[in-house]
Amino acid sequence: MAVLEEDFTLGGLVPGAGLDGLLGVEHGHKADLFLVTDRGRTVILYKVSDQKPLGCWSVKQGQTITCPAVSNFQTGEYVVVHDDKVLRIWKNEDVNLDKVFKATLSADVYKIHSIQNTEPLVLFRKGAVRRLDALLAEPQQKIEAVISDEEVIKWTKLFLDSNQPVLIFVTEKHGNYFVYVQMFNPHNLCKYTLLRGEEEPVTLSFAASVNERLVTLLCLSCNGSIYETLIPLNQSKPEEKQVLVTSLLLKTYVSGNVLKGVSLAILDKDHVAVMGTSLKAPKESISIWNIKFQTLQTSKELSQETSGQLWCYGGKLFMLHGKFLTVIPFKCEISSLAAALGKLKHIQAPGTQTVSHFVNWGTFQGDGLESQDSNNLAPLKGQSKSSLRTRRNETRSQLEDLTNREFLSGIKDASEKHLEQQLSKFLTDKRTPEFQITVGHIVTELVERCKAEPAFYPQSSLVQLIQTQVLSYSLCPDLMAVALEKRDVHLLQLCLQQFPDIPESITCACLKVFLSIGDDSLEETNVNVESVIGYINFAQDEKMGKTEVVQNGFSPVLLEENNFEDKLNKPDDTMNTTLTCPVTPQKAALLNAILHSAYSETFLLPNLKDLTVQHVILFLQYLHFLYEKCSENASMTLPGPCPPTLNQIMDWICLLLDAHFTVVVMIPEAKGILASLYKFVKAQVWVYSELNKIEGSLQQLQKLHQQRNMGLYSIEVLELI
């Protein structure tokens, strides 16, 4: 998943900004500094976190900057080229560029490349490359022509692969594109033919990345298609004529739209950003696409025109929006089930068996359940023992596949009772290598039938399938949607406990159901209360439930606003009384399943804002109860098997307050909880502060005893202040 966050501008108007855009945006010496070069006379150094410029330098009237300014990371200086051949080098303390170091070169410069851990490289308009130090030693040295007279450089990029610089630039001649790859250790230049103008649409933008000696070049065409080209870097002897094979990677727009002002940027290995406009949508927009799953992740419409230029550095996109340099932060998450598994922090108990949640998706589409043709099951006389065993295994596999297909076909018409009997028999048999795939097919068939027949809902069969511990949300995404529609809290609890990849929107939907369901309904439901038996008194909770069962633990007593300060300063007598859980044990167990679920704050917070005020108050009351229960013992943990941890409790308290703070502070019912939390946290902070003081005093006393020799007998009086 990917998110475009709120954009902001850097310091107002860019002096030379116009329809032609900027010359470039380059990284400064620090991660938060960027050099912005316009097409006139000015270079500005911006600090992004402060959203303001730190320095501004200009060349004289009549001179024009022709190459973006860059930072020399080895010397801490800045380098720029004006009037094609004049090179200037200066530092932060320099004010006038006319008085800094100057060198006039013998050929026109196209671009200066500078990245961390390597020396700056100068690319000339005719394709030659020189190191900056070599040019400064002999500025008037002869520069050879690498490309032909009519070739024009369209795009260039410098990478660092295996600690060696790799320079790539793309040229165009009569509609044909060529790729040059320059390596320096050893010195090697390779030329490739990329596209022919008669065969492919016009290319508007390029982007590239390098990984493990392989260059991935992306080309965005005028019809919105992104083409991918792979270029290996392991060629020792370059050939004269080499043609690169291009393949269609992604179609970002509807076929037939002609794009203009388009720019492409690679965000990570799975995501790209595309900016531009089409004839059918006159307003420009910026969007993030997942090239792995061919999906649009997010999009944002731009209110003003752009120059069609896009730069990407460290989680931020830079563009010229109108005449303002705009920054759009973004976040991308890894698009794989492994990422969801990695978010879990559970520690596996010793002796338990690890269950794989990964699925062969090609097999799930049907390949694994197709039986092979068996023309002759009887072994021939001349076969060896190993081939006989192989044929026996194949025969057994074919019979198992046949049984699975018969079972799946019977699901569509079987009654719930007959289905439960057949399923119990199927689950008691020996598990096959395709067991996980088969269970996934069974759940999919059952869910589809539930959606087609509202009266059909085999809860016990679904529970048995979930308890096999081979399912995940990705394998059966509609299962929890059906359970939410049926308000089956038992099934939802099992899914939350066993599925590692549940989306945050589904987690919040489960939370709404758990908070809104009546306590009378929960008494008749089979809910696993194992996680609460260690810290909830069931007898007291039953008494509480009789008086407040209708309101789900929500107290209607209002706190007057003028009593809030008094309650903050009033001595708290509740610490000497027995804490009472604001919800029943069944509801507490369901809420614990929510607390244990994996989530990302970026995607959870928007969904939490949909909770009602009553649900927020009730959930805060329960979290407050858990927090005080944790503080009753020195280990700051709850008793019992698999209870919520202190970190989980505090994280959810912070998430709830972040999502509803502006509403909670205005509600009289919430003031009591906030006041209690405030006093409780304040008291704990004071205790830890005093303990730190005592620790320091004891350490000092220990040092005194080590330094002084008291002899055989002494009397000392120690006063602790």
SEMI-938794 format. One record per residue (C-alpha): residue in three letters; y, x, z. Coordinates in steps of 0.02 Angstrom, whole numbers, plus 32768, in hexadecimal, padded with zeros to 4 digits. Layout:
BEGIN
AlaYXZ/...
***
This chain:
BEGIN
Met800080008000/Ala80B380367FE3/Val815D7FFF8024/Leu820E801B7FE5/Glu827F8022807C/Glu83387FF78088/Asp83A48067801A/Phe844480C2804B/Thr84CB81257FF1/Leu850081D98007/Gly85B981EC8029/Gly8607817B7FA5/Leu8633819B7EF0/Val85E8822E7E93/Pro867D82857E3E/Gly8637829D7D8F/Ala85BE820B7D8E/Gly85BC819F7CF4/Leu8547814E7C77/Asp84FC81F97C50/Gly84C6820E7D05/Leu84B782AF7D68/Leu847B835A7D36/Gly8402835C7DC6/Val83D583477E7E/Glu838183E07ECB/His833E840E7F76/Gly83AC84747FEB/His837784FD8064/Lys8343847B80E5/Ala82DA83DE80D1/Asp8370836D80F0/Leu83EA83C38078/Phe83FD839E7FBE/Leu846A83E67F34/Val84B583657EBC/Thr84FF83A57E18/Asp856683357DA7/Arg8587834C7CED/Gly8637838B7D0B/Arg866E84147D80/Thr862B83EA7E2E/Val859784157E9E/Ile858683B57F43/Leu851283DF7FD5/Tyr84DA83418031/Lys8484832A80D9/Val841B828E80C3/Ser84028263817B/Asp84BF82618197/Gln84E3821080ED/Lys8575828380CE/Pro859F8322806B/Leu85A083CB80C1/Gly85F0842E8034/Cys863E841C7F88/Trp865D84A27F04/Ser86AE84957E58/Val86C785067DC3/Lys8773851D7D74/Gln87C8849F7D04/Gly878584B27C53/Gln86DA84EF7C8D/Thr8641847C7C8F/Ile85A2848B7CF4/Thr850E84867C7C/Cys847B84A47CF2/Pro845384537D9B/Ala847984BE7E33/Val83E284F97E97/Ser83C185537F3B/Asn837886017F3F/Phe82FF85EB7FD0/Gln82E586A77FE0/Thr839C86D77FF7/Gly83EC86358037/Glu846786327FA4/Tyr849085B17F1F/Val848485CD7E63/Val84D7856B7DD5/Val84FB85847D1C/His859A854A7CC3/Asp85C785537C0C/Asp850F85727BE0/Lys850F862E7C05/Val857B86527C9E/Leu851686617D3E/Arg8567864E7DEA/Ile851B86777E95/Trp856E86477F3A/Lys854F86217FF2/Asn858085958068/Glu861B85EE80A7/Asp866186097FF7/Val86EB85907FC4/Asn872285BF7F14/Leu869A85D47E8F/Asp871286397E26/Lys870986C77EA6/Val864C86CE7EBF/Phe85CB87387E64/Lys85CC871F7DA8/Ala855487567D1E/Thr8560872C7C65/Leu84B7871D7C0F/Ser848B873A7B59/Ala843B868F7B37/Asp845485D97B67/Val83FD85A07C07/Tyr83A184F97C0D/Lys837384F47CC6/Ile835B85607D61/His82BD85397DC5/Ser82B285627E7E/Ile822E852C7EFC/Gln81F2856B7FA4/Asn818D860E7FAD/Thr81B9864D7F00/Glu824786A27EA5/Pro82BD86367E3A/Leu8291862E7D81/Val830D86157CF2/Leu82D585AF7C5A/Phe833C85CC7BBD/Arg835985497B36/Lys82E785A77ABD/Gly825585A57B38/Ala825D86547B80/Val824986697C3D/Arg829186F27CAC/Arg829087147D66/Leu833E87087DB2/Asp833987B87DFC/Ala830C88017D52/Leu83A087A87D02/Leu841887E27D88/Ala83E088967D6E/Glu8403888A7CB1/Pro846687EC7C85/Gln847C881A7BCC/Gln83C5883A7BA9/Lys838087F17B08/Ile833187447B1A/Glu82A8871B7A9C/Ala828E86707A4C/Val81EA861D7A7D/Ile820185737A2B/Ser8233854F7977/Asp82E5852E793F/Glu82D78470793B/Glu8276845E79DE/Val82D784187A73/Ile82A084227B29/Lys829283727B71/Trp824A838F7C1F/Thr8215841E7C8F/Lys81C984397D3C/Leu819584CD7DA9/Phe80FB84C57E1A/Leu80A385387E93/Asp7FE6853B7E7E/Ser7F7985B67EE0/Asn801B860C7F18/Gln804686307E61/Pro80D785DF7E02/Val80AC85717D6C/Leu813A853A7CF9/Ile812384A67C84/Phe819D84677C02/Val818F83E37B79/Thr81E683F27AD0/Glu820283777A42/Lys820F83957987/His821A83097906/Gly81C5828E797C/Asn8139830779AA/Tyr812783457A5D/Phe80E983EF7A96/Val80BC842E7B43/Tyr80D684E37B78/Val808285277C14/Gln80C685CE7C53/Met806386307CD5/Phe809B86D57D1F/Asn8006872D7D6E/Pro7FC8875A7CF0/His805687337C79/Asn801486AB7C06/Leu806686267B98/Cys800185957B50/Lys804085177AD0/Tyr7FF4846A7AB9/Thr801583DB7A40/Leu802E83407AAA/Leu805A82A87A41/Arg8083827A798F/Gly811382037973/Glu80B3819B78F3/Glu8020817A7967/Glu806C81557A11/Pro810880F97A4F/Val81A5815C7A76/Thr819681B97B1C/Leu8227819A7B93/Ser81FA81FC7C2F/Phe818382827C6E/Ala813B82B07D18/Ala80B4832B7D4D/Ser8050836D7DDF/Val7FDE84037DF7/Asn7F4084077E60/Glu7EB284877E61/Arg7EE184DC7DBD/Leu7EF584367D61/Val7F9A83EE7D23/Thr7FA883307D19/Leu803483017CA1/Leu806E824B7C9E/Cys80D382047C0D/Leu812E815D7C18/Ser8148810B7B6E/Cys81C680897B36/Asn81447FFD7B40/Gly8127801B7BFA/Ser808180767BE9/Ile805D81147C4B/Tyr7FEF81947BF4/Glu7F92821E7C4E/Thr7F6F82CD7C0C/Leu7F0883527C66/Ile7F2F840A7C48/Pro7EBD84917C92/Leu7F0C85337CCF/Asn7E7185A27CC4/Gln7E8285D97C0F/Ser7E8686977C05/Lys7EAC86A37B49/Pro7F21861F7B05/Glu7EF485D57A5D/Glu7F7485BC79D5/Lys7F55850279B5/Gln7F1F84957A45/Val7F2A83D77A47/Leu7F2F83797AEC/Val7ECF82D57AFD/Thr7F3682497B48/Ser7EEF81AD7B99/Leu7F3F810B7BD0/Leu7F51810D7C8E/Leu7FB680717CB7/Lys80197FE47C66/Thr80B07FC27CD4/Tyr80FE7F347C6F/Val80C57EA67C00/Ser80997EE17B52/Gly81277EC97AD8/Asn81B57EF27B4F/Val82227F837B17/Leu82607FE97BA9/Lys8301804B7BB5/Gly834E80BC7C37/Val82A180DE7C7F/Ser827181697CF5/Leu81C981987D42/Ala81A381F37DE6/Ile80FD82227E37/Leu80FC81F27EF0/Asp804C822C7F1E/Lys7FA182367ECE/Asp7F8F81777EC8/His804281367EB2/Val80CD81467E31/Ala817E80FF7E2E/Val81C680B27D8F/Met827E80877D7A/Gly82CD80307CE6/Thr82EA7F8A7C8E/Ser829B7F257C03/Leu82E37EAE7B81/Lys82967E197BDA/Ala82DC7E4E7C84/Pro838F7E8A7C6B/Lys83A37EC77D1F/Glu835E7F717D4B/Ser82D87F827DCF/Ile827280087E26/Ser81BA7FED7E49/Ile8127804B7E94/Trp807F80417E3D/Asn7FD380717E7B/Ile7F8480D17DEB/Lys7EDB80D47E42/Phe7EC780177E4B/Gln7F417FEB7DBD/Thr7FAB7F7A7E2C/Leu80647F607E4E/Gln80847F8A7F05/Thr813C7F5E7F18/Ser81D87F437EB0/Lys82937F3D7ED0/Glu831B7EF97E5F/Leu83B77F657E4C/Ser845F7F0C7E4E/Gln84BC7F8F7DE8/Glu84967FFA7D51/Thr844580A47D65/Ser844681407CFB/Gly838A81347CE0/Gln836C81CE7D4C/Leu82F781D57DE2/Trp82D282647E59/Cys824D82677EE1/Tyr825182DB7F78/Gly81F282C9801C/Gly81DD820D8028/Lys828881E57FDC/Leu82BD81AB7F2F/Phe836981DF7EED/Met83C581827E63/Leu847581657E23/His849680AD7E48/Gly853A807F7DF7/Lys85A581157E28/Phe8551812C7ED0/Leu84C281A47EF4/Thr844281327F46/Val83AB81647FAF/Ile831480F17FC2/Pro829381288044/Phe81E080F4801F/Lys813680F78072/Cys808D80FF801D/Glu7FE480EE8071/Ile7F448138802E/Ser7EEC80B67FC5/Ser7E3A80C28006/Leu7DC880768086/Ala7DBC812180D8/Ala7E738111810B/Ala7E4E806F8165/Leu7DBA80BF81BD/Gly7E26815381EE/Lys7EA280E28248/Leu7E2080B682CB/Lys7E23811F836A/His7D8080E283B6/Ile7D0A816783F8/Gln7C56814783CC/Ala7BE481368461/Pro7B5981B7846D/Gly7AB4817D842A/Thr7AFC80F783B9/Gln7ADA80F982FF/Thr7B69810D8285/Val7B73807E8209/Ser7BBB80A3815F/His7C4180298122/Phe7C4D80778075/Val7C0680197FE3/Asn7BD1804B7F35/Trp7C487FD57EDB/Gly7BF17FED7E34/Thr7B4F7FB47E83/Phe7BA77F217ED7/Gln7BDF7EE17E2E/Gly7B2A7EBE7E05/Asp7ADE7F607DC5/Gly7A787F7D7E62/Leu7A257ED27E63/Glu79EA7ED97DAE/Ser79317EFB7DA4/Gln78EB7F767D2A/Asp786C7F477CA7/Ser77BA7F627CE1/Asn77497F637C4A/Asn76B47FAC7CA2/Leu76A67FB67D5F/Ala75F980057D5F/Pro75FE80C47D63/Leu75AD81287CDA/Lys751B819A7CFF/Gly757682397CCC/Gln760982217D41/Ser762582957DD4/Lys762F825D7E8A/Ser76EC82707E8C/Ser770082017DF3/Leu768B81817E42/Arg76F8817D7EDF/Thr7791816A7E72/Arg774780D67E15/Arg771280857EB9/Asn77C480987EFC/Glu780A804E7E5B/Thr77927FBC7E67/Arg77C07F9D7F1D/Ser787A7FA57EF0/Gln78617F287E62/Leu78087EAF7ED5/Glu78927EBF7F57/Asp79187E9F7ED3/Leu78B87E067E97/Thr78B07DC47F4A/Asn796A7DE27F64/Arg79977D857EC4/Glu792A7CF27EF5/Phe797C7CED7FA1/Leu7A2C7CF37F56/Ser7A047C687EDB/Gly79C37BFB7F6A/Ile7A667C087FCC/Lys7AC27B947F55/Asp7A5A7AFA7F83/Ala7A077B1F802B/Ser7A337ABE80C8/Glu7A7E7B18815D/Lys79DC7B0D81C1/His796F7B4C8133/Leu79EE7BD4810C/Glu79EC7C1081C0/Gln792E7C1B81BF/Gln79277C7B811C/Leu79B37CEF8153/Ser795C7D1881F8/Lys78BF7D458196/Phe79247DB0811D/Leu797C7E0F81A9/Thr78DA7E328207/Asp788C7E888170/Lys789A7F438159/Arg79457F778118/Thr794C7FB98067/Pro79CC8032801B/Glu7A227F9C7FCB/Phe7A2C7F3B806F/Gln7AE97F4B8080/Ile7B067F117FCD/Thr7A917E7E7FE3/Val7AE77E478084/Gly7B8E7E51802A/His7B4B7DE07F9F/Ile7B077D64801F/Val7BAE7D58807A/Thr7C0C7D447FD6/Glu7B997CB67F9F/Leu7BA97C5E8047/Val7C667C6D8049/Glu7C747C2B7F97/Arg7C097B957FC6/Cys7C747B778062/Lys7D0F7B727FF5/Ala7CBC7AFC7F79/Glu7C6D7A8A7FFE/Pro7CE27A708094/Ala7C567A2080FA/Phe7BE67AB980E7/Tyr7C057B428169/Pro7B6B7BA481A4/Gln7BBB7BFA8239/Ser7B1A7C3B8286/Ser7AE47C8A81E1/Leu7B8D7CDE81CA/Val7B857D20827D/Gln7AD97D6B825A/Leu7B1A7DC181BE/Ile7BB17E0A8218/Gln7B427E4B82A4/Thr7AE47EB68225/Gln7B7B7F2D8233/Val7B7B7F578179/Leu7C0C7EE88143/Ser7CC67F0C8133/Tyr7D5F7EA78102/Ser7D647EF98056/Leu7CB17EC38034/Cys7CD17E0A805D/Pro7D8E7DEB8063/Asp7D807D2C805F/Leu7D107D2180F9/Met7D9C7D2E8179/Ala7E097CB78113/Val7D827C318120/Ala7D6C7C5581DB/Leu7E287C4381F5/Glu7E267B9D819A/Lys7D967B618208/Arg7DE97BAF82A4/Asp7D437C0382CC/Val7D7E7C7A8354/His7CCF7CBB8378/Leu7CBA7CF682C4/Leu7D6B7D3D82C1/Gln7D497D9E8361/Leu7CAE7DEC8315/Cys7D0D7E1B8276/Leu7D9A7E6C82DA/Gln7D1D7ECF833F/Gln7CB87F0F82AB/Phe7D277F12820F/Pro7D8E7FB38207/Asp7DFD7F858173/Ile7E4A7EDC819D/Pro7EFA7EC68154/Glu7F897EAF81CF/Ser7FB07E01818A/Ile7EFF7DC681B5/Thr7F0C7E158262/Cys7FAC7DB48285/Ala7F5D7D148243/Cys7ECE7D2B82BF/Leu7F4C7D49834A/Lys7FA37CA48322/Val7EFE7C468329/Phe7ECC7C9983CE/Leu7F737C708420/Ser7F7D7BBD83E1/Ile7ECB7B818400/Gly7EB67B15849B/Asp7E577B4F8533/Asp7DE87AB4852E/Ser7DAB7AE78481/Leu7D877B9884BC/Glu7D187B5A854A/Glu7CA27B1284C8/Thr7CA77BAF845B/Asn7C347C468466/Val7CB07CD48487/Asn7C7A7D8284BF/Val7CD87DA18563/Glu7C8A7E4C8584/Ser7D317EA68574/Val7D847E418602/Ile7CFD7E318686/Gly7D397ECD86E1/Tyr7DEC7E978707/Ile7DF87DD886FF/Asn7DC57D6B8792/Phe7D6A7CD98741/Ala7D787C6987DA/Gln7E357C7C87E6/Asp7E467C69872B/Glu7DEA7BC3872E/Lys7E637B8587B3/Met7EF67BBF874B/Gly7EAD7B6E86B0/Lys7EA67AC38704/Thr7F607AC28725/Glu7FA37B148688/Val7F1A7AFB8607/Val7F847A8C8597/Gln800E7B0E8583/Asn7F9D7BA58565/Gly7FE27C0485FA/Phe80987BE685C8/Ser81017BBA865F/Pro818C7B3C863E/Val81F27B7486D4/Leu829B7BB08696/Leu82F57C4586DF/Glu83AF7C2C86F2/Glu841A7CAE869C/Asn847F7CD48737/Asn83E17CFD8796/Phe83A97D87871F/Glu84087E148776/Asp83CF7DD3881F/Lys831B7DDA87E5/Leu83317E8E87AD/Asn83707EC18859/Lys83027E4E88C2/Pro826D7EA48916/Asp81CE7E7E88B8/Asp814B7E2C8926/Thr80D17E108898/Met808B7EC088AA/Asn803F7E8D8950/Thr7FEB7DF28908/Thr7F567DE08896/Leu7F857DE187DE/Thr7F547D46877D/Cys7F2A7D4C86C5/Pro7F9B7CD48662/Val7F0C7CA685EB/Thr7E567C7785FD/Pro7DCF7CFE85EF/Gln7D9B7CBD8544/Lys7E4B7CCB84FF/Ala7E627D758552/Ala7DC57DB584FA/Leu7E077D788453/Leu7EAF7DCD8470/Asn7E557E6E849F/Ala7E047E6C83F2/Ile7EB47E6883A9/Leu7EEB7EFB8416/His7E567F6383DA/Ser7E767F428321/Ala7EBB7FC982AF/Tyr7F687FB38265/Ser7FFE80068216/Glu80A67FDF8267/Thr80FC7FD781BE/Phe80917F458184/Leu80727EF3822E/Leu81277ED78266/Pro81587E5E81D8/Asn80BF7DF281FE/Leu80E07DF182BA/Lys818A7DA1829B/Asp81307D018267/Leu80F37CE0831A/Thr81447C4F8376/Val81A97C6C8414/Gln81237C1C8483/His809E7C8D843A/Val810A7D278454/Ile812A7CFA850B/Leu80727CD7852C/Phe803A7D7A84DA/Leu80BF7DDC853A/Gln80837D8D85DD/Tyr7FD17DC585B9/Leu80087E758588/His80717E7F8626/Phe7FDA7E4C868C/Leu7F707ED48639/Tyr7FF87F558657/Glu80007F308711/Lys7F427F2F871C/Cys7F3D7FDD86CD/Ser7FB9801B874F/Glu7F4D7FE787E1/Asn7EE3808587D7/Ala7F0C813C87C0/Ser7EAE814C871B/Met7F1F80C786CA/Thr7E878074867A/Leu7E397FC88685/Pro7D897FB486CA/Gly7CF97F708665/Pro7CAF7F9485B9/Cys7D287FAB8526/Pro7DCA7F6F8579/Pro7E747F8B8525/Thr7EBF80368546/Leu7F6C8053858F/Asn7FAB809784E9/Gln7F717FFA848D/Ile7FC67F8A850E/Met806B7FE88507/Asp80687FF28448/Trp80547F358438/Ile80DD7F1484B9/Cys81537F818454/Leu811E7F2E83B1/Leu813C7E7F83F6/Leu81E77EAE843B/Asp82187F058399/Ala81E77E6C8333/His82387DE983A5/Phe82B87E448410/Thr83507DE283D3/Val82F77D4083FD/Val82A27D75849E/Val83427DAE84F4/Met838D7D0184D9/Ile82FA7C9E8520/Pro83017C7585DA/Glu82437C7185E4/Ala82387D2785AE/Lys82B47D6B862D/Gly82357D6C86B9/Ile81BB7DD48652/Leu82427E4C8618/Ala82847E5F86CA/Ser81D67E80870E/Leu81B07EFF8685/Tyr82567F5386A4/Lys82387F64875F/Phe81847F9A8749/Val81AB802286CA/Lys8243805A872E/Ala81D8806B87CB/Gln815580D0876F/Val81D881438724/Trp8220815F87D2/Val81748185881B/Tyr814D82048793/Ser81F8825287A8/Glu81DD82688863/Leu812F82AE8846/Asn8179832E87D0/Lys81F383628859/Ile8167837488D7/Glu810183D8885B/Gly8193844E8842/Ser81AB846488FE/Leu80F28487891A/Gln80EF8506888D/Gln8185855E88DA/Leu813085628985/Gln809585AB8936/Lys80FE863688EA/Leu814F865B8993/His80A5866B89E8/Gln806D86E38961/Gln810787518972/Arg8119875C8A30/Asn809E87AD8AA9/Met80AA874F8B4E/Gly803D87C78BB1/Leu7FC0878D8C32/Tyr802686FE8C7E/Ser80BF86998C4B/Ile810F85EE8C61/Glu816E85A38BCD/Val81D185028BC1/Leu81DB84BA8B10/Glu825B84338AEA/Leu824483C98A4D/Ile82E983808A11/
***
